[in-house]
Amino acid sequence: MNTNKLLTITGPTATGKTRLAALVANKLQGEIISADSRQVYKGMNIGTGKDYEDYIVNGINTPFHLVDIADAGSEYNVYSFQNDFLIAYQQIIQRGNTPILCGGTGMYIESVLAGYKLINTPINEEFRLSLKDKTNEELEIQLSQLKSLHNITDTSNRERLIRAMEIINHETTSFEMLDFPKITNTLIGIWFEREFIRQRITQRLMLRLKSGMIEEIEQLIRNGLTTEQLKFYGLEYRYITMYINNEIGYDEMFGLLNTAIHQFAKRQMTWFRRMEKNGFKIHWIDGQKNETEKVEEIVKLYFEA
């Protein structure tokens, strides 16, 4: 095996990335490194889509990393992810196995594929002055085009909006190179027609609600997480917490959450398209092909790299 290779499987939510990565890992003697910003948290299983059964192929558990490594309520960010990725990657290589990066958090994926380390962002009065005439709505639209938003913490007030814009501006103009190994990466994207993705998202949400997602979040509250902590994680955690607190009814919760996940999937695709414009080659695989066809196509692309 070429010891400096990496296979990355990504795409918007509800495209079956984890299962596909496990099937590919079964062919390549691989181990999966999760690139999901919320699956790192313990006890947040149904809401973040930790479908552990997806890792089981032919009765064998596919090794995976960076899942369930942080306590719910703690802070885990891109800096932590980069360091943890490198540790997992190097361990997998040392074992002679194939590292497979899999997930839909574009910032996490880009941070390791580009090999950069974001640095602390100082206050930039000149940049802030350039934003003073923009409305909050204009800032929110601009921010959503630059990053995937799981939640509304960046858009809850003007100060947060401006700070979020300031950080992104700094990230795109100033970075330090980590001592990343030279990696030959094969980047795979799973693609479905938009309407098909919408159907998959809605069906998956209904299943997760029936499977105990509300009860899981109630347990997190009993474990001591506050309403604000839960809402910080966005999507399921925001709207179900509002439902639990009787701020909205069940039907309104379902409708708002369903729409929010659709919008999130759209923002993920915007991120991936931006990556392509910035020089990343993404090999898009038709998600509606059968599993065997998708696995064969991915394995072929991996060996051709």
Contacts in CASP RR format, 6 or more apart in sequence:
PFRMAT RR
TARGET T0000
AUTHOR 0000-0000-0000
METHOD contacts of the structure
MODEL  1
MNTNKLLTITGPTATGKTRLAALVANKLQGEIISADSRQVYKGMNIGTGK
DYEDYIVNGINTPFHLVDIADAGSEYNVYSFQNDFLIAYQQIIQRGNTPI
LCGGTGMYIESVLAGYKLINTPINEEFRLSLKDKTNEELEIQLSQLKSLH
NITDTSNRERLIRAMEIINHETTSFEMLDFPKITNTLIGIWFEREFIRQR
ITQRLMLRLKSGMIEEIEQLIRNGLTTEQLKFYGLEYRYITMYINNEIGY
DEMFGLLNTAIHQFAKRQMTWFRRMEKNGFKIHWIDGQKNETEKVEEIVK
LYFEA
1 96 0 8 1.000
1 98 0 8 1.000
2 184 0 8 1.000
3 93 0 8 1.000
3 96 0 8 1.000
4 93 0 8 1.000
4 181 0 8 1.000
4 182 0 8 1.000
4 183 0 8 1.000
4 184 0 8 1.000
5 98 0 8 1.000
5 99 0 8 1.000
5 183 0 8 1.000
5 184 0 8 1.000
5 185 0 8 1.000
5 186 0 8 1.000
5 302 0 8 1.000
5 305 0 8 1.000
6 89 0 8 1.000
6 99 0 8 1.000
6 100 0 8 1.000
6 101 0 8 1.000
6 183 0 8 1.000
6 184 0 8 1.000
6 185 0 8 1.000
6 186 0 8 1.000
7 24 0 8 1.000
7 28 0 8 1.000
7 98 0 8 1.000
7 99 0 8 1.000
7 100 0 8 1.000
7 101 0 8 1.000
7 185 0 8 1.000
7 186 0 8 1.000
7 188 0 8 1.000
7 298 0 8 1.000
7 302 0 8 1.000
8 35 0 8 1.000
8 100 0 8 1.000
8 101 0 8 1.000
8 102 0 8 1.000
8 109 0 8 1.000
8 113 0 8 1.000
8 185 0 8 1.000
8 186 0 8 1.000
8 187 0 8 1.000
8 188 0 8 1.000
9 17 0 8 1.000
9 20 0 8 1.000
9 21 0 8 1.000
9 24 0 8 1.000
9 100 0 8 1.000
9 101 0 8 1.000
9 102 0 8 1.000
9 103 0 8 1.000
9 188 0 8 1.000
9 189 0 8 1.000
9 190 0 8 1.000
9 298 0 8 1.000
10 17 0 8 1.000
10 35 0 8 1.000
10 101 0 8 1.000
10 102 0 8 1.000
10 103 0 8 1.000
10 104 0 8 1.000
10 106 0 8 1.000
10 109 0 8 1.000
10 187 0 8 1.000
10 188 0 8 1.000
10 189 0 8 1.000
10 190 0 8 1.000
10 272 0 8 1.000
10 282 0 8 1.000
11 17 0 8 1.000
11 103 0 8 1.000
11 104 0 8 1.000
11 189 0 8 1.000
11 190 0 8 1.000
11 191 0 8 1.000
11 268 0 8 1.000
11 269 0 8 1.000
11 272 0 8 1.000
12 104 0 8 1.000
12 197 0 8 1.000
12 265 0 8 1.000
12 266 0 8 1.000
12 268 0 8 1.000
12 269 0 8 1.000
12 272 0 8 1.000
13 104 0 8 1.000
13 201 0 8 1.000
13 261 0 8 1.000
13 264 0 8 1.000
13 265 0 8 1.000
13 268 0 8 1.000
14 197 0 8 1.000
14 200 0 8 1.000
14 201 0 8 1.000
14 204 0 8 1.000
14 261 0 8 1.000
14 265 0 8 1.000
15 190 0 8 1.000
15 191 0 8 1.000
15 192 0 8 1.000
15 197 0 8 1.000
15 200 0 8 1.000
15 287 0 8 1.000
16 54 0 8 1.000
16 190 0 8 1.000
17 102 0 8 1.000
17 103 0 8 1.000
17 104 0 8 1.000
17 190 0 8 1.000
18 32 0 8 1.000
18 51 0 8 1.000
18 54 0 8 1.000
18 55 0 8 1.000
18 102 0 8 1.000
18 103 0 8 1.000
19 51 0 8 1.000
19 54 0 8 1.000
19 291 0 8 1.000
20 190 0 8 1.000
20 291 0 8 1.000
20 294 0 8 1.000
20 295 0 8 1.000
20 298 0 8 1.000
21 32 0 8 1.000
21 62 0 8 1.000
21 100 0 8 1.000
21 102 0 8 1.000
22 32 0 8 1.000
22 54 0 8 1.000
22 55 0 8 1.000
22 56 0 8 1.000
22 57 0 8 1.000
22 62 0 8 1.000
23 57 0 8 1.000
23 291 0 8 1.000
23 294 0 8 1.000
23 295 0 8 1.000
24 30 0 8 1.000
24 100 0 8 1.000
24 295 0 8 1.000
24 298 0 8 1.000
24 299 0 8 1.000
24 302 0 8 1.000
25 31 0 8 1.000
25 32 0 8 1.000
25 57 0 8 1.000
25 62 0 8 1.000
25 63 0 8 1.000
25 98 0 8 1.000
25 100 0 8 1.000
26 57 0 8 1.000
26 58 0 8 1.000
26 60 0 8 1.000
26 62 0 8 1.000
27 295 0 8 1.000
27 299 0 8 1.000
28 98 0 8 1.000
28 100 0 8 1.000
28 299 0 8 1.000
28 302 0 8 1.000
29 96 0 8 1.000
29 97 0 8 1.000
29 98 0 8 1.000
30 62 0 8 1.000
30 63 0 8 1.000
30 92 0 8 1.000
30 97 0 8 1.000
30 98 0 8 1.000
30 99 0 8 1.000
30 100 0 8 1.000
31 62 0 8 1.000
31 63 0 8 1.000
31 64 0 8 1.000
31 65 0 8 1.000
31 88 0 8 1.000
31 92 0 8 1.000
31 95 0 8 1.000
31 97 0 8 1.000
31 98 0 8 1.000
31 99 0 8 1.000
31 100 0 8 1.000
32 55 0 8 1.000
32 62 0 8 1.000
32 63 0 8 1.000
32 64 0 8 1.000
32 65 0 8 1.000
32 100 0 8 1.000
32 101 0 8 1.000
32 102 0 8 1.000
33 64 0 8 1.000
33 65 0 8 1.000
33 66 0 8 1.000
33 85 0 8 1.000
33 88 0 8 1.000
33 89 0 8 1.000
33 92 0 8 1.000
33 99 0 8 1.000
33 100 0 8 1.000
33 101 0 8 1.000
33 102 0 8 1.000
34 40 0 8 1.000
34 64 0 8 1.000
34 65 0 8 1.000
34 66 0 8 1.000
34 67 0 8 1.000
34 102 0 8 1.000
34 103 0 8 1.000
35 66 0 8 1.000
35 81 0 8 1.000
35 85 0 8 1.000
35 101 0 8 1.000
35 102 0 8 1.000
35 103 0 8 1.000
35 104 0 8 1.000
35 105 0 8 1.000
35 106 0 8 1.000
35 108 0 8 1.000
35 109 0 8 1.000
35 112 0 8 1.000
36 48 0 8 1.000
36 67 0 8 1.000
36 103 0 8 1.000
36 104 0 8 1.000
36 105 0 8 1.000
36 108 0 8 1.000
37 76 0 8 1.000
37 81 0 8 1.000
37 105 0 8 1.000
37 107 0 8 1.000
37 108 0 8 1.000
37 150 0 8 1.000
38 44 0 8 1.000
38 47 0 8 1.000
38 48 0 8 1.000
38 150 0 8 1.000
38 233 0 8 1.000
39 48 0 8 1.000
39 49 0 8 1.000
39 50 0 8 1.000
39 66 0 8 1.000
39 67 0 8 1.000
39 68 0 8 1.000
40 66 0 8 1.000
40 67 0 8 1.000
40 68 0 8 1.000
40 69 0 8 1.000
40 70 0 8 1.000
40 76 0 8 1.000
40 81 0 8 1.000
41 48 0 8 1.000
41 68 0 8 1.000
41 70 0 8 1.000
41 71 0 8 1.000
41 72 0 8 1.000
41 73 0 8 1.000
41 74 0 8 1.000
41 76 0 8 1.000
41 233 0 8 1.000
42 68 0 8 1.000
42 69 0 8 1.000
42 70 0 8 1.000
42 71 0 8 1.000
42 72 0 8 1.000
43 68 0 8 1.000
43 72 0 8 1.000
43 216 0 8 1.000
43 219 0 8 1.000
43 220 0 8 1.000
44 50 0 8 1.000
44 72 0 8 1.000
44 216 0 8 1.000
44 220 0 8 1.000
44 233 0 8 1.000
44 237 0 8 1.000
45 216 0 8 1.000
46 208 0 8 1.000
46 211 0 8 1.000
46 212 0 8 1.000
46 213 0 8 1.000
46 216 0 8 1.000
47 208 0 8 1.000
47 213 0 8 1.000
47 216 0 8 1.000
47 217 0 8 1.000
47 236 0 8 1.000
47 237 0 8 1.000
48 236 0 8 1.000
49 208 0 8 1.000
50 67 0 8 1.000
50 68 0 8 1.000
55 61 0 8 1.000
55 62 0 8 1.000
55 64 0 8 1.000
56 62 0 8 1.000
63 97 0 8 1.000
65 84 0 8 1.000
65 88 0 8 1.000
65 92 0 8 1.000
66 81 0 8 1.000
66 84 0 8 1.000
66 85 0 8 1.000
66 88 0 8 1.000
69 76 0 8 1.000
69 84 0 8 1.000
70 76 0 8 1.000
70 80 0 8 1.000
72 220 0 8 1.000
72 223 0 8 1.000
72 225 0 8 1.000
72 229 0 8 1.000
73 225 0 8 1.000
73 229 0 8 1.000
73 232 0 8 1.000
78 107 0 8 1.000
78 108 0 8 1.000
78 111 0 8 1.000
78 118 0 8 1.000
79 117 0 8 1.000
79 118 0 8 1.000
81 108 0 8 1.000
81 111 0 8 1.000
81 112 0 8 1.000
82 111 0 8 1.000
82 112 0 8 1.000
82 115 0 8 1.000
82 117 0 8 1.000
82 178 0 8 1.000
85 101 0 8 1.000
85 108 0 8 1.000
85 112 0 8 1.000
86 112 0 8 1.000
86 178 0 8 1.000
86 180 0 8 1.000
88 99 0 8 1.000
89 99 0 8 1.000
89 181 0 8 1.000
90 181 0 8 1.000
92 98 0 8 1.000
92 99 0 8 1.000
93 99 0 8 1.000
101 109 0 8 1.000
101 112 0 8 1.000
103 109 0 8 1.000
104 268 0 8 1.000
105 148 0 8 1.000
106 148 0 8 1.000
106 268 0 8 1.000
106 271 0 8 1.000
106 272 0 8 1.000
106 275 0 8 1.000
107 147 0 8 1.000
107 148 0 8 1.000
107 271 0 8 1.000
110 271 0 8 1.000
110 275 0 8 1.000
110 280 0 8 1.000
111 117 0 8 1.000
111 118 0 8 1.000
112 180 0 8 1.000
113 183 0 8 1.000
113 185 0 8 1.000
113 187 0 8 1.000
113 280 0 8 1.000
115 177 0 8 1.000
115 178 0 8 1.000
115 180 0 8 1.000
116 175 0 8 1.000
116 176 0 8 1.000
116 177 0 8 1.000
116 178 0 8 1.000
117 175 0 8 1.000
117 176 0 8 1.000
117 177 0 8 1.000
117 178 0 8 1.000
118 171 0 8 1.000
118 175 0 8 1.000
119 170 0 8 1.000
119 174 0 8 1.000
119 175 0 8 1.000
119 176 0 8 1.000
121 166 0 8 1.000
121 167 0 8 1.000
121 170 0 8 1.000
121 171 0 8 1.000
122 170 0 8 1.000
123 166 0 8 1.000
124 166 0 8 1.000
124 169 0 8 1.000
124 170 0 8 1.000
127 165 0 8 1.000
127 166 0 8 1.000
127 169 0 8 1.000
128 162 0 8 1.000
128 166 0 8 1.000
131 139 0 8 1.000
131 162 0 8 1.000
131 165 0 8 1.000
134 142 0 8 1.000
136 155 0 8 1.000
136 158 0 8 1.000
136 161 0 8 1.000
139 158 0 8 1.000
139 161 0 8 1.000
139 162 0 8 1.000
139 165 0 8 1.000
140 155 0 8 1.000
140 161 0 8 1.000
142 165 0 8 1.000
143 149 0 8 1.000
143 154 0 8 1.000
143 155 0 8 1.000
143 161 0 8 1.000
143 164 0 8 1.000
143 165 0 8 1.000
143 168 0 8 1.000
144 267 0 8 1.000
144 270 0 8 1.000
145 270 0 8 1.000
146 165 0 8 1.000
146 168 0 8 1.000
147 154 0 8 1.000
147 164 0 8 1.000
147 168 0 8 1.000
147 271 0 8 1.000
148 264 0 8 1.000
148 267 0 8 1.000
148 268 0 8 1.000
148 270 0 8 1.000
148 271 0 8 1.000
149 155 0 8 1.000
149 264 0 8 1.000
149 267 0 8 1.000
150 233 0 8 1.000
150 234 0 8 1.000
150 235 0 8 1.000
150 264 0 8 1.000
151 231 0 8 1.000
151 232 0 8 1.000
151 233 0 8 1.000
151 234 0 8 1.000
151 235 0 8 1.000
151 237 0 8 1.000
151 238 0 8 1.000
152 231 0 8 1.000
152 234 0 8 1.000
152 238 0 8 1.000
153 160 0 8 1.000
153 232 0 8 1.000
154 160 0 8 1.000
154 161 0 8 1.000
154 164 0 8 1.000
155 161 0 8 1.000
155 164 0 8 1.000
184 305 0 8 1.000
185 305 0 8 1.000
186 283 0 8 1.000
186 301 0 8 1.000
186 302 0 8 1.000
186 305 0 8 1.000
187 280 0 8 1.000
187 281 0 8 1.000
187 282 0 8 1.000
187 283 0 8 1.000
188 282 0 8 1.000
188 283 0 8 1.000
188 284 0 8 1.000
188 285 0 8 1.000
188 298 0 8 1.000
188 301 0 8 1.000
189 272 0 8 1.000
189 282 0 8 1.000
189 283 0 8 1.000
189 284 0 8 1.000
189 285 0 8 1.000
190 284 0 8 1.000
190 285 0 8 1.000
190 287 0 8 1.000
190 294 0 8 1.000
191 284 0 8 1.000
191 285 0 8 1.000
191 286 0 8 1.000
191 287 0 8 1.000
192 200 0 8 1.000
192 287 0 8 1.000
192 288 0 8 1.000
194 266 0 8 1.000
196 288 0 8 1.000
197 265 0 8 1.000
198 262 0 8 1.000
201 258 0 8 1.000
201 261 0 8 1.000
201 262 0 8 1.000
201 265 0 8 1.000
202 258 0 8 1.000
205 254 0 8 1.000
205 257 0 8 1.000
205 258 0 8 1.000
205 261 0 8 1.000
208 236 0 8 1.000
209 254 0 8 1.000
213 236 0 8 1.000
213 240 0 8 1.000
214 240 0 8 1.000
214 243 0 8 1.000
214 244 0 8 1.000
217 230 0 8 1.000
217 236 0 8 1.000
217 237 0 8 1.000
217 240 0 8 1.000
217 241 0 8 1.000
217 244 0 8 1.000
218 244 0 8 1.000
220 230 0 8 1.000
221 227 0 8 1.000
221 230 0 8 1.000
221 241 0 8 1.000
221 244 0 8 1.000
227 241 0 8 1.000
227 245 0 8 1.000
230 237 0 8 1.000
230 238 0 8 1.000
230 241 0 8 1.000
231 237 0 8 1.000
231 238 0 8 1.000
231 241 0 8 1.000
231 242 0 8 1.000
235 257 0 8 1.000
235 260 0 8 1.000
235 261 0 8 1.000
235 264 0 8 1.000
236 257 0 8 1.000
238 260 0 8 1.000
239 248 0 8 1.000
239 253 0 8 1.000
239 256 0 8 1.000
239 257 0 8 1.000
239 260 0 8 1.000
240 253 0 8 1.000
240 257 0 8 1.000
242 248 0 8 1.000
242 253 0 8 1.000
243 249 0 8 1.000
243 250 0 8 1.000
243 253 0 8 1.000
248 256 0 8 1.000
272 282 0 8 1.000
275 282 0 8 1.000
276 282 0 8 1.000
283 301 0 8 1.000
285 294 0 8 1.000
285 297 0 8 1.000
285 298 0 8 1.000
286 294 0 8 1.000
287 294 0 8 1.000
289 297 0 8 1.000
END
